[in-house]
Amino acid sequence: MADTVNSAATEKEVGQATGAATPANGANAPHHRGFDTRNPMANVHADDQPRLPAFGGEFQPGLWRPIEHRKFANPAPLGLSAFALTTFVLSCVNLNARGVTAPNVAVPLAFGYGGLVQLLAGMWEMAVGNTFGATALSSYGGFWIAYGILLTPNWNILGADGPYSPAETKGDPLMAQSAVGFFLTGWFIFTTILLLCTLRSTVMFFLLFFTLDLAFLMLACGAYATDNGNAEAASKLNQAGGGFGMLAAFLAWYNAFAGIADSSNSFFLIPVFHFPWSEKGREARLAKTASATV
């Protein structure tokens, strides 16, 4: 009986965790310990400090501490913006926008903005204690730097002109495309892992990783299709990858704007749409049930 009462009390505390959609007014969130005690790591986070619900503008997929005492600014919008612009430009190329098919223009962005700046944002996320944000932004910063190197022909990363080139080993002259496919498949797997961590967050946060995951999958399959000699299928898959990448870019900008905008600098705030099963969704259900029983 006591366990039932304690469970109900915990659920009530979680349901009362109001937290605003933006960090600006999150300081008024009540105290609670809304963590699943079945998780062996739950006690690491169980404290009496106020916690706010998941928010893509902070790159937080779960409950997180408010920021009023933090010495660092929120680095998530910077990392999201760096990711968004670089992805947008490369997706335009993959979509063959205005007849452009060479991804050369994405190389400086991959090194400077999507790579270096996003990597720095990831390191700052680590400094503020956001494990998810540090892992995601730093990794995608590394992805863009690696992709920029991959697109730099003078470095001969794929071995097209080296001692192990397909011509000298009498291999498939398109085998480099399969190597690119391996590269993109690895990022598809990594993005799927991050996607699973956003299932209890917000719709816009989840859709960012969902569309990015599909973009990696389509581009990887396009590379394999090129190696198989199916140019038509490869073209369609690359364009599909460009389309999903374009969606991911705008969703990244959407979450970045949600993290930047507050009542001090914007006339409006954009919704982030919490999932019904998230902490915020549970709060709404409990509030609705309470109002119905009154």
Backbone bond lengths (Angstrom), bond angles and torsions (degrees), N, CA, C in turn:
res aa  C-N    CA-C-N  psi(-1)  N-CA   C-N-CA  omega(-1)  CA-C   N-CA-C  phi
1 M - - - 1.474 - - 1.525 110.43 -
2 A 1.375 114.25 -42.17 1.468 118.11 -179.78 1.507 111.47 -63.06
3 D 1.371 115.93 -38.02 1.464 119.44 179.28 1.503 110.84 -63.82
4 T 1.331 117.53 -37.81 1.464 120.91 179.09 1.513 111.13 -64.36
5 V 1.357 115.51 -41.60 1.470 119.65 -179.96 1.515 110.37 -65.40
6 N 1.362 116.31 -44.42 1.459 119.38 179.83 1.515 111.55 -63.10
7 S 1.366 117.61 -39.57 1.461 121.22 178.63 1.502 111.36 -63.24
8 A 1.335 115.89 -41.86 1.474 119.58 178.96 1.509 110.91 -65.19
9 A 1.366 115.63 -38.91 1.463 118.79 179.99 1.510 111.10 -65.02
10 T 1.340 115.34 -40.99 1.471 119.14 178.64 1.516 110.56 -62.71
11 E 1.341 116.95 -43.63 1.458 120.38 179.73 1.521 110.83 -63.00
12 K 1.347 115.36 -36.38 1.467 118.66 178.63 1.517 110.59 -65.45
13 E 1.359 115.66 -41.12 1.464 118.67 179.63 1.515 111.13 -63.38
14 V 1.343 115.64 -41.67 1.462 119.20 178.76 1.507 110.31 -64.23
15 G 1.298 117.53 -41.76 1.457 121.12 -178.82 1.498 112.82 -64.52
16 Q 1.370 116.55 -24.64 1.464 119.69 -179.12 1.511 112.65 -87.75
17 A 1.331 116.90 0.12 1.471 120.25 -179.19 1.513 109.25 -75.26
18 T 1.320 116.95 86.61 1.460 120.25 -170.46 1.499 111.96 -73.16
19 G 1.313 121.41 -54.08 1.466 122.49 177.32 1.507 113.03 45.29
20 A 1.332 119.38 128.20 1.456 121.12 -178.72 1.505 110.88 -79.66
21 A 1.351 115.11 170.14 1.459 119.97 179.03 1.507 111.47 -70.32
22 T 1.340 117.44 -17.59 1.458 120.50 176.97 1.516 108.75 -125.98
23 P 1.343 117.85 155.91 1.448 120.78 -178.11 1.513 113.22 -66.08
24 A 1.343 117.84 -15.36 1.455 120.41 -172.52 1.506 111.86 -59.74
25 N 1.333 119.48 -38.83 1.441 121.56 -177.47 1.519 110.75 -116.53
26 G 1.317 116.67 29.13 1.450 119.88 -179.55 1.512 113.35 -84.87
27 A 1.332 118.96 -6.09 1.446 120.61 -175.89 1.516 112.28 -69.04
28 N 1.330 118.20 -19.94 1.448 121.64 -178.20 1.514 112.96 -87.23
29 A 1.340 117.82 3.87 1.457 120.15 -179.50 1.517 109.89 -64.27
30 P 1.355 119.73 134.98 1.452 122.26 -178.38 1.520 112.32 -70.62
31 H 1.344 115.01 167.30 1.451 120.50 178.83 1.517 110.15 -79.98
32 H 1.315 117.06 141.24 1.455 121.54 174.58 1.511 110.09 -163.57
33 R 1.321 115.69 167.95 1.457 121.69 179.83 1.515 109.78 -120.00
34 G 1.305 119.62 41.29 1.454 122.88 -168.86 1.511 114.87 -65.31
35 F 1.349 117.99 69.08 1.455 120.72 178.15 1.520 109.07 -130.85
36 D 1.310 116.02 146.03 1.452 123.12 -178.25 1.524 109.23 -72.41
37 T 1.343 117.79 116.79 1.460 120.90 -177.21 1.520 111.72 -71.41
38 R 1.331 118.98 -10.02 1.455 120.55 175.36 1.516 111.66 -74.79
39 N 1.316 116.84 -17.12 1.459 121.44 177.70 1.523 108.66 -81.10
40 P 1.328 119.86 120.07 1.463 120.65 -177.58 1.515 113.61 -62.20
41 M 1.356 117.28 -19.34 1.463 120.27 178.89 1.526 111.84 -93.93
42 A 1.338 117.62 2.91 1.457 120.00 -174.29 1.518 111.76 -62.74
43 N 1.344 117.28 -36.80 1.449 119.68 -176.42 1.517 112.96 -67.15
44 V 1.320 115.87 -18.84 1.460 119.08 176.98 1.516 110.47 -63.03
45 H 1.342 116.57 -33.85 1.462 121.41 -176.32 1.522 113.03 -101.16
46 A 1.315 118.36 -8.67 1.457 120.28 -175.16 1.518 109.43 -75.05
47 D 1.307 117.88 109.04 1.450 123.32 177.09 1.515 108.38 -149.97
48 D 1.312 115.78 -178.30 1.458 120.44 -176.93 1.520 112.70 -97.46
49 Q 1.317 117.94 11.40 1.445 119.99 178.22 1.524 110.22 -80.10
50 P 1.328 117.44 147.54 1.466 119.46 179.80 1.520 111.55 -64.64
51 R 1.310 116.20 143.92 1.461 122.27 179.70 1.519 109.02 -124.87
52 L 1.319 115.79 142.97 1.453 121.68 179.14 1.519 110.14 -108.54
53 P 1.341 117.89 153.55 1.472 119.96 -179.28 1.520 111.85 -70.95
54 A 1.335 115.37 166.27 1.465 122.35 -178.08 1.520 111.20 -51.66
55 F 1.341 115.48 142.81 1.465 119.58 -176.54 1.519 109.35 -153.58
56 G 1.351 116.54 119.14 1.452 120.96 -179.01 1.509 113.08 -64.67
57 G 1.333 117.89 -27.96 1.453 120.73 179.18 1.510 113.36 -66.76
58 E 1.330 116.87 -20.39 1.460 122.16 173.04 1.519 111.09 -104.90
59 F 1.332 117.30 0.80 1.464 123.36 -177.45 1.518 110.65 58.11
60 Q 1.330 115.64 38.61 1.454 121.60 -179.22 1.523 108.65 -112.97
61 P 1.350 119.12 115.39 1.460 121.01 -179.46 1.518 113.75 -86.07
62 G 1.333 117.87 -3.76 1.465 121.38 -179.78 1.514 110.58 -141.42
63 L 1.334 116.64 -168.43 1.458 120.25 179.81 1.529 110.39 -60.94
64 W 1.332 115.87 142.52 1.463 119.67 -176.45 1.515 110.35 -147.30
65 R 1.325 115.71 155.36 1.459 121.39 -179.41 1.528 110.51 -73.21
66 P 1.329 118.08 145.03 1.473 119.75 175.17 1.514 110.57 -66.54
67 I 1.330 116.59 168.65 1.462 120.75 -166.21 1.524 114.32 -110.54
68 E 1.354 117.92 10.15 1.466 116.71 -171.43 1.521 113.31 -64.90
69 H 1.337 117.88 -24.64 1.466 119.70 -179.15 1.522 112.28 -103.88
70 R 1.312 118.15 8.44 1.451 120.98 -177.52 1.525 110.59 -79.43
71 K 1.323 116.73 136.73 1.455 120.70 -178.53 1.521 112.20 -81.18
72 F 1.332 117.72 -19.23 1.457 122.23 -179.60 1.521 110.25 -98.46
73 A 1.327 115.61 149.75 1.461 119.81 169.71 1.528 108.98 -72.25
74 N 1.318 116.54 169.47 1.461 121.66 178.71 1.531 109.25 -74.51
75 P 1.341 118.95 111.72 1.467 120.20 -177.07 1.524 113.88 -83.42
76 A 1.342 117.96 -7.74 1.465 120.40 -174.32 1.537 113.10 -61.88
77 P 1.344 120.31 -47.04 1.470 118.75 -179.77 1.529 113.30 -59.21
78 L 1.331 117.15 -34.48 1.471 119.82 177.91 1.521 110.18 -64.40
79 G 1.326 116.86 -48.54 1.458 119.90 179.37 1.510 112.54 -63.43
80 L 1.337 116.66 -40.65 1.462 120.68 178.81 1.526 111.21 -64.44
81 S 1.314 116.52 -40.18 1.469 120.05 -179.75 1.527 111.10 -67.17
82 A 1.330 116.15 -40.34 1.470 119.82 177.90 1.522 110.34 -63.02
83 F 1.316 115.91 -42.64 1.465 119.68 177.85 1.520 110.71 -64.87
84 A 1.324 116.74 -42.35 1.458 121.03 -174.39 1.523 112.13 -63.71
85 L 1.321 118.02 -48.41 1.463 120.28 -175.70 1.527 111.50 -66.34
86 T 1.328 116.69 -43.24 1.461 119.17 -179.81 1.524 110.92 -65.16
87 T 1.325 116.97 -41.53 1.456 121.13 177.85 1.519 111.36 -65.67
88 F 1.321 116.87 -38.12 1.466 121.36 179.19 1.532 110.70 -60.98
89 V 1.314 116.76 -46.85 1.471 120.20 -177.17 1.524 110.58 -65.94
90 L 1.338 117.42 -46.11 1.461 119.68 -179.79 1.528 110.85 -65.65
91 S 1.324 117.48 -34.70 1.467 120.33 178.86 1.524 110.98 -67.84
92 C 1.327 117.17 -34.68 1.469 119.77 174.79 1.523 110.58 -59.78
93 V 1.334 116.08 -41.04 1.465 120.05 178.41 1.528 110.10 -66.57
94 N 1.332 117.24 -44.34 1.467 120.36 -179.92 1.524 111.82 -63.69
95 L 1.328 116.94 -28.49 1.457 121.16 176.63 1.525 112.34 -84.70
96 N 1.335 116.60 -1.36 1.468 122.27 -177.85 1.525 111.88 57.60
97 A 1.322 115.99 38.50 1.459 121.05 179.81 1.526 109.99 -61.40
98 R 1.319 116.36 132.25 1.459 123.90 -179.95 1.531 111.77 53.36
99 G 1.326 116.91 29.08 1.453 121.76 176.47 1.513 115.37 77.24
100 V 1.335 118.51 7.68 1.467 121.03 -179.77 1.526 109.08 -81.65
101 T 1.317 116.93 125.64 1.462 121.56 -179.79 1.526 113.17 -122.36
102 A 1.330 118.47 -16.98 1.466 121.97 -179.35 1.530 109.42 -89.68
103 P 1.343 118.12 127.94 1.470 120.74 -175.63 1.527 114.08 -85.11
104 N 1.333 117.73 19.76 1.470 120.36 -175.77 1.527 112.95 -55.45
105 V 1.331 117.18 -37.71 1.460 120.10 -175.28 1.525 111.28 -66.60
106 A 1.335 117.92 -21.26 1.461 120.32 -179.71 1.520 112.76 -78.49
107 V 1.335 117.41 -16.21 1.462 120.35 -175.22 1.528 112.47 -64.25
108 P 1.339 120.37 -50.72 1.469 118.13 179.08 1.522 112.73 -62.49
109 L 1.339 117.44 -36.18 1.462 119.37 175.99 1.524 111.03 -65.66
110 A 1.335 116.47 -39.65 1.458 120.39 -179.44 1.521 111.25 -62.48
111 F 1.322 117.32 -37.09 1.453 120.64 178.72 1.526 111.81 -78.15
112 G 1.336 116.50 -49.48 1.457 120.11 -168.93 1.508 115.92 -85.99
113 Y 1.331 117.46 -47.19 1.464 120.10 -171.96 1.531 111.50 -101.30
114 G 1.311 116.81 -62.25 1.455 119.55 178.91 1.512 112.65 -64.57
115 G 1.325 117.37 -28.58 1.449 121.16 -179.71 1.513 113.03 -89.05
116 L 1.327 117.41 -74.94 1.462 121.49 -173.86 1.518 112.85 -62.99
117 V 1.330 117.28 -51.22 1.465 120.25 -176.11 1.529 110.96 -64.67
118 Q 1.333 117.15 -41.02 1.468 118.92 179.83 1.533 110.96 -68.60
119 L 1.325 116.88 -35.82 1.461 120.16 176.09 1.527 110.89 -62.56
120 L 1.329 116.48 -42.26 1.473 120.19 177.26 1.522 110.87 -63.32
121 A 1.330 116.92 -41.16 1.458 120.11 177.57 1.526 110.81 -61.11
122 G 1.323 116.67 -39.56 1.457 120.11 176.99 1.515 112.41 -63.23
123 M 1.324 117.43 -39.31 1.457 120.50 177.19 1.527 111.35 -65.99
124 W 1.316 116.85 -37.01 1.462 119.84 176.63 1.529 111.23 -69.30
125 E 1.331 116.70 -32.27 1.468 119.02 173.83 1.524 110.21 -62.40
126 M 1.316 116.73 -36.94 1.459 120.17 177.40 1.521 110.10 -65.05
127 A 1.328 116.25 -37.31 1.460 119.98 -179.16 1.525 111.89 -66.76
128 V 1.329 117.63 -31.45 1.468 120.38 -179.85 1.523 111.54 -90.29
129 G 1.321 118.07 1.20 1.450 121.06 174.59 1.506 116.43 88.26
130 N 1.322 118.05 18.27 1.465 121.69 -179.66 1.527 108.71 -98.69
131 T 1.327 116.76 96.54 1.462 121.25 -176.48 1.514 111.86 -63.61
132 F 1.329 117.60 -44.70 1.458 120.79 -179.03 1.529 110.70 -62.68
133 G 1.318 116.66 -48.63 1.458 120.30 -179.73 1.509 112.15 -62.30
134 A 1.337 117.44 -40.27 1.463 120.69 179.05 1.521 111.09 -64.40
135 T 1.332 116.46 -42.95 1.460 120.36 -179.15 1.523 111.40 -66.77
136 A 1.332 116.31 -46.56 1.463 120.29 -175.53 1.521 111.71 -69.21
137 L 1.330 117.93 -53.26 1.461 120.19 -175.08 1.526 111.61 -67.23
138 S 1.327 117.60 -40.69 1.467 119.40 178.72 1.524 110.82 -64.89
139 S 1.328 115.95 -40.46 1.468 119.29 -178.81 1.521 111.42 -66.31
140 Y 1.333 117.59 -44.58 1.459 119.15 -179.56 1.527 111.10 -72.12
141 G 1.339 116.93 -27.65 1.462 118.35 170.49 1.514 110.82 -62.89
142 G 1.341 115.98 -42.69 1.460 119.94 175.21 1.520 112.33 -64.43
143 F 1.338 116.17 -35.44 1.463 119.30 177.29 1.520 111.02 -60.28
144 W 1.324 116.81 -46.17 1.464 118.97 -176.83 1.519 111.60 -67.59
145 I 1.331 117.47 -36.86 1.462 119.16 176.52 1.530 109.74 -64.31
146 A 1.336 116.29 -44.31 1.466 119.69 179.30 1.525 111.00 -64.35
147 Y 1.337 116.72 -38.86 1.463 119.65 -179.90 1.524 110.92 -68.44
148 G 1.329 116.44 -36.08 1.457 119.32 175.17 1.516 112.21 -62.90
149 I 1.336 116.24 -40.12 1.467 120.04 175.80 1.521 110.04 -64.44
150 L 1.322 116.59 -40.50 1.460 121.14 -179.51 1.518 111.77 -61.33
151 L 1.334 116.30 -33.23 1.461 120.63 -178.20 1.527 112.84 -89.62
152 T 1.323 117.01 3.42 1.465 120.45 178.84 1.522 108.31 -94.28
153 P 1.316 119.89 101.37 1.473 121.66 -170.24 1.518 113.97 -64.96
154 N 1.306 117.99 -31.60 1.458 119.52 -176.49 1.526 112.78 -64.82
155 W 1.332 116.19 -18.47 1.454 119.54 -179.55 1.530 111.51 -87.03
156 N 1.325 117.18 -11.88 1.462 122.26 172.31 1.535 112.35 52.89
157 I 1.325 116.07 46.23 1.455 120.53 -176.97 1.527 111.50 -62.96
158 L 1.331 117.08 -37.93 1.454 120.76 -176.11 1.527 113.22 -86.16
159 G 1.326 117.07 1.45 1.457 120.42 175.11 1.514 114.87 72.66
160 A 1.310 118.42 25.40 1.458 120.53 -177.17 1.528 112.25 -67.85
161 D 1.349 116.75 -27.30 1.462 119.31 -177.48 1.526 112.45 -121.34
162 G 1.311 117.01 10.91 1.458 119.70 -175.24 1.516 113.24 -96.44
163 P 1.341 116.81 -172.30 1.468 120.93 -177.27 1.522 113.20 -66.71
164 Y 1.336 116.70 -17.66 1.456 119.45 179.39 1.521 111.09 -110.37
165 S 1.298 117.09 29.38 1.458 121.76 -179.55 1.517 110.72 -68.24
166 P 1.345 117.66 151.58 1.465 120.17 179.82 1.515 113.24 -56.91
167 A 1.328 118.36 -33.59 1.457 120.37 -177.12 1.529 110.86 -65.60
168 E 1.314 117.68 -40.19 1.452 120.61 -176.88 1.524 112.49 -78.77
169 T 1.346 116.13 -26.09 1.455 119.07 178.68 1.525 111.45 -97.22
170 K 1.336 116.52 4.86 1.451 122.77 -179.97 1.527 112.08 56.02
171 G 1.325 115.46 37.17 1.456 120.61 178.33 1.508 111.26 -94.96
172 D 1.300 114.62 -170.97 1.458 121.72 178.44 1.523 108.41 -69.84
173 P 1.329 119.39 122.98 1.472 120.22 -179.63 1.517 113.02 -65.17
174 L 1.334 119.18 -14.08 1.457 122.09 178.86 1.522 112.47 -102.07
175 M 1.327 117.67 9.19 1.464 119.02 -175.87 1.523 112.70 -61.59
176 A 1.324 117.78 -22.13 1.459 120.01 177.28 1.515 111.36 -60.60
177 Q 1.336 117.48 -29.08 1.454 120.16 178.61 1.529 111.00 -66.10
178 S 1.307 117.54 -36.13 1.467 119.86 175.52 1.527 110.67 -65.86
179 A 1.330 116.42 -35.94 1.463 119.44 176.42 1.522 110.77 -62.58
180 V 1.329 116.68 -41.58 1.465 120.37 175.21 1.526 109.93 -63.83
181 G 1.333 116.23 -37.48 1.460 120.36 176.79 1.515 112.15 -60.74
182 F 1.347 117.46 -40.50 1.462 120.76 176.09 1.532 110.23 -59.95
183 F 1.328 114.87 -44.60 1.464 121.75 -179.95 1.534 110.55 -58.28
184 L 1.316 116.42 -48.49 1.461 120.78 -177.73 1.526 112.05 -72.17
185 T 1.313 117.32 -32.78 1.465 120.02 177.80 1.523 111.34 -64.62
186 G 1.324 116.45 -39.05 1.457 119.91 176.41 1.518 111.55 -59.80
187 W 1.332 116.65 -40.80 1.459 119.79 178.87 1.524 111.65 -72.04
188 F 1.311 117.20 -29.17 1.463 120.35 173.07 1.527 110.62 -63.47
189 I 1.323 117.26 -43.78 1.463 121.05 178.91 1.526 110.51 -63.40
190 F 1.323 116.86 -45.92 1.463 121.09 179.87 1.524 111.14 -61.61
191 T 1.322 117.69 -43.25 1.456 121.20 -179.48 1.525 111.17 -66.16
192 T 1.337 117.04 -33.32 1.465 120.17 176.16 1.521 110.74 -62.78
193 I 1.322 116.87 -39.79 1.465 120.33 177.40 1.528 110.62 -61.20
194 L 1.327 116.72 -45.42 1.466 119.88 178.14 1.523 110.95 -65.47
195 L 1.332 116.47 -37.03 1.462 120.56 179.49 1.518 110.76 -58.89
196 L 1.325 117.00 -41.96 1.466 120.63 -179.50 1.526 111.62 -63.28
197 C 1.329 116.70 -26.87 1.469 120.41 179.46 1.524 112.74 -79.11
198 T 1.326 118.10 -7.86 1.466 120.58 -179.42 1.528 112.74 -103.88
199 L 1.335 117.16 5.66 1.463 120.05 -175.02 1.519 112.96 -67.84
200 R 1.323 118.16 -17.58 1.464 121.22 179.31 1.529 111.07 -112.09
201 S 1.334 116.29 24.19 1.461 118.94 -176.59 1.527 110.44 -107.09
202 T 1.312 116.59 -116.64 1.465 121.53 -179.06 1.528 109.61 -123.40
203 V 1.315 115.39 160.67 1.459 120.72 -178.03 1.529 110.79 -62.24
204 M 1.329 117.34 -44.65 1.458 120.45 -176.68 1.526 112.03 -68.63
205 F 1.307 116.97 -34.18 1.460 121.49 177.10 1.526 110.07 -68.76
206 F 1.328 116.60 -44.76 1.455 121.87 178.46 1.526 111.35 -62.94
207 L 1.329 117.13 -44.47 1.463 120.45 -177.54 1.523 112.21 -64.39
208 L 1.322 117.36 -30.76 1.459 120.41 176.50 1.526 110.40 -57.70
209 F 1.320 116.89 -50.31 1.464 119.99 -178.14 1.523 111.72 -76.31
210 F 1.324 117.63 -29.04 1.464 120.36 178.52 1.528 110.88 -65.54
211 T 1.330 116.57 -48.16 1.462 119.56 179.89 1.524 111.47 -68.46
212 L 1.321 117.50 -36.37 1.465 120.32 177.33 1.528 110.21 -65.54
213 D 1.319 116.88 -39.97 1.461 120.73 178.40 1.526 110.98 -60.78
214 L 1.322 116.37 -44.17 1.464 120.10 178.56 1.526 111.27 -66.65
215 A 1.331 117.43 -34.23 1.464 120.25 177.83 1.524 110.54 -62.69
216 F 1.335 117.17 -46.12 1.466 120.00 178.03 1.526 110.89 -61.75
217 L 1.330 116.50 -40.97 1.461 120.17 -178.77 1.525 110.86 -64.12
218 M 1.333 117.14 -45.89 1.466 120.32 -179.25 1.521 111.29 -64.41
219 L 1.324 117.20 -42.06 1.461 119.82 -178.90 1.528 111.36 -68.66
220 A 1.330 117.48 -37.17 1.460 120.07 176.90 1.533 110.62 -64.20
221 C 1.329 115.74 -44.61 1.468 119.21 178.60 1.528 111.04 -64.89
222 G 1.337 117.02 -34.21 1.459 120.56 176.58 1.517 111.90 -63.74
223 A 1.346 116.06 -39.05 1.464 119.45 178.06 1.530 110.61 -65.76
224 Y 1.328 116.73 -41.37 1.469 119.32 178.61 1.530 111.04 -65.94
225 A 1.334 116.13 -38.49 1.467 119.39 178.86 1.526 111.03 -64.55
226 T 1.334 117.05 -36.77 1.464 120.23 176.66 1.519 110.65 -62.64
227 D 1.325 116.64 -43.07 1.464 120.24 178.46 1.529 111.17 -63.13
228 N 1.334 116.51 -32.37 1.467 120.29 178.98 1.526 112.79 -78.71
229 G 1.320 116.45 -4.40 1.455 120.05 179.29 1.509 114.88 84.36
230 N 1.316 117.95 10.20 1.469 121.86 179.62 1.520 108.46 -95.71
231 A 1.306 115.55 83.07 1.464 120.67 -174.56 1.521 112.31 -66.25
232 E 1.319 117.83 -36.61 1.462 120.57 -178.44 1.520 111.34 -65.55
233 A 1.330 116.34 -46.50 1.471 119.77 178.46 1.523 110.51 -64.79
234 A 1.331 116.76 -39.57 1.459 120.36 179.53 1.520 111.16 -61.40
235 S 1.337 116.62 -41.20 1.456 120.43 179.83 1.527 111.65 -63.17
236 K 1.324 115.40 -43.22 1.471 119.10 179.88 1.523 111.60 -67.38
237 L 1.335 116.90 -39.56 1.459 120.25 179.12 1.521 111.26 -66.67
238 N 1.335 117.05 -39.74 1.464 120.02 177.71 1.521 111.47 -65.11
239 Q 1.325 116.35 -38.20 1.458 119.28 177.33 1.528 110.90 -68.20
240 A 1.338 116.72 -37.83 1.465 119.67 175.75 1.528 110.16 -63.13
241 G 1.348 115.52 -41.37 1.456 119.02 175.97 1.509 112.03 -61.71
242 G 1.328 116.62 -39.28 1.461 120.38 176.26 1.517 112.24 -64.03
243 G 1.342 116.77 -38.05 1.459 120.15 178.64 1.517 112.08 -65.43
244 F 1.319 116.93 -46.63 1.469 119.96 178.13 1.526 110.81 -66.79
245 G 1.340 116.39 -35.36 1.455 119.21 176.36 1.517 111.91 -64.39
246 M 1.330 116.61 -37.99 1.462 120.28 177.26 1.527 110.90 -62.90
247 L 1.331 116.59 -42.61 1.468 120.36 176.81 1.527 110.68 -62.30
248 A 1.337 116.68 -42.76 1.460 120.37 179.23 1.525 110.91 -62.31
249 A 1.327 117.65 -38.43 1.459 120.90 179.48 1.524 111.06 -62.45
250 F 1.336 117.16 -46.33 1.460 119.53 -178.52 1.527 111.53 -70.93
251 L 1.335 117.55 -32.36 1.458 119.79 175.43 1.527 110.72 -68.36
252 A 1.329 117.60 -34.50 1.464 120.52 175.76 1.529 109.81 -65.78
253 W 1.330 117.30 -42.78 1.469 119.59 176.01 1.531 110.88 -63.47
254 Y 1.316 116.90 -37.48 1.473 121.01 179.26 1.533 109.97 -60.53
255 N 1.339 116.82 -49.10 1.462 120.38 179.53 1.521 111.38 -66.96
256 A 1.335 116.86 -34.08 1.463 119.64 177.03 1.524 110.32 -64.26
257 F 1.336 117.06 -43.92 1.462 119.91 178.60 1.526 111.06 -63.83
258 A 1.337 116.53 -38.05 1.467 119.74 177.91 1.523 110.69 -61.58
259 G 1.340 117.09 -33.50 1.453 120.17 179.54 1.517 113.86 -80.10
260 I 1.327 117.38 -22.19 1.468 120.92 -179.00 1.525 111.43 -90.13
261 A 1.324 116.65 -43.17 1.463 121.74 -170.80 1.523 111.44 -74.05
262 D 1.307 115.85 133.26 1.459 122.21 169.14 1.520 108.04 -148.90
263 S 1.331 116.74 -174.79 1.464 119.87 -174.43 1.518 113.01 -66.93
264 S 1.337 117.98 -14.04 1.462 120.01 -178.74 1.526 112.94 -85.31
265 N 1.346 118.32 -19.05 1.464 118.98 -175.44 1.523 113.73 -132.51
266 S 1.315 118.44 -0.61 1.456 119.76 -177.38 1.522 110.34 -140.43
267 F 1.327 115.76 146.55 1.462 120.56 177.53 1.526 111.90 -81.97
268 F 1.327 117.07 -9.92 1.460 119.67 -179.82 1.528 109.61 -149.38
269 L 1.321 115.06 155.70 1.449 122.57 176.27 1.520 107.97 -117.64
270 I 1.323 116.99 140.17 1.456 120.04 -177.54 1.531 109.63 -92.01
271 P 1.327 117.65 145.24 1.472 120.53 -179.15 1.520 111.22 -75.48
272 V 1.344 115.45 152.28 1.457 120.35 178.70 1.528 111.94 -113.52
273 F 1.348 118.06 -11.42 1.466 123.47 172.12 1.532 112.66 58.96
274 H 1.310 116.78 82.64 1.460 121.54 177.42 1.522 110.38 -68.95
275 F 1.327 115.81 141.80 1.461 120.54 175.54 1.533 109.86 -65.03
276 P 1.327 118.08 148.62 1.471 120.22 179.51 1.520 113.20 -59.79
277 W 1.342 117.66 -29.38 1.460 120.78 -177.73 1.527 112.50 -92.19
278 S 1.327 118.13 1.81 1.456 120.93 177.98 1.530 109.51 -77.81
279 E 1.339 116.20 174.66 1.460 120.33 179.05 1.528 111.13 -59.71
280 K 1.331 115.39 -42.24 1.461 119.84 179.25 1.533 110.70 -66.71
281 G 1.335 116.35 -38.56 1.455 119.96 178.00 1.516 112.10 -65.60
282 R 1.340 116.95 -39.71 1.459 120.73 176.84 1.517 110.58 -63.31
283 E 1.328 116.13 -39.03 1.467 119.86 177.65 1.523 110.88 -60.86
284 A 1.340 116.05 -43.79 1.461 119.78 -179.32 1.533 110.99 -63.97
285 R 1.336 116.89 -40.37 1.463 120.53 179.03 1.518 111.39 -64.83
286 L 1.348 116.34 -43.72 1.455 119.73 -179.98 1.522 111.00 -65.48
287 A 1.342 116.10 -38.45 1.464 119.57 178.15 1.518 110.95 -64.81
288 K 1.339 116.23 -40.64 1.448 120.39 179.64 1.522 111.38 -66.32
289 T 1.355 115.74 -39.56 1.451 119.66 178.28 1.520 110.97 -65.86
290 A 1.344 115.29 -40.99 1.467 118.79 179.60 1.510 111.50 -63.75
291 S 1.340 117.37 -41.83 1.463 120.43 -179.42 1.522 111.36 -68.21
292 A 1.345 116.22 -30.27 1.465 119.43 -179.59 1.517 112.10 -74.53
293 T 1.339 116.46 -27.52 1.455 119.60 -178.49 1.514 112.86 -88.68
294 V 1.328 116.74 -12.21 1.477 119.10 -179.24 1.525 110.06 -74.57
